[in-house]
Amino acid sequence: MADVDIDTWVSTLAIIGAMFALYFTLRRELKSDLGEFRAEVGREFAKLEGRVNTLDDRVYALAVGMRPVIDEAERRAAKH
């Protein structure tokens, strides 16, 4: 086995330490970004849900408003 001098060990440990630091820094940043992304998706979902409710209300109002016309058409069709 080849003898490894102290400089090699120090360099290896420094590289390993830098890799750990980079890993934990990236992990923290990704968690932060993921939290922001989830919050943004939640806000957009709430907006979409509000729009769907508005659309449901409009369709219901249209259906209720059309009911007399539909009833009249059914009465005319029944006479023929």
C-alpha positions, 0 to 999 in steps of 0.5 A: 500500500502506498504511503499517503502524506498528510496533505492528501488527507487534508485535501480529501477531508476538505473536499468531503467537507465542501461536498457536505456543505454544498449538499446541506445548502442545496437541500435548505434552498430546495426546501425553501423553494418548494415551500414557496411553490406550494404556497403559490399553487395553493393561491392559484388553486383558491383563485381557480376554485373561486372562478369555478364557483362563479361559473357554477352560479352563472350556469345555475342562474342561466338555467333558472332563467331559461326554465320558463322558456323550456316549460313553454316549449314543452307545452307547445310540443305537447299540444302538437 
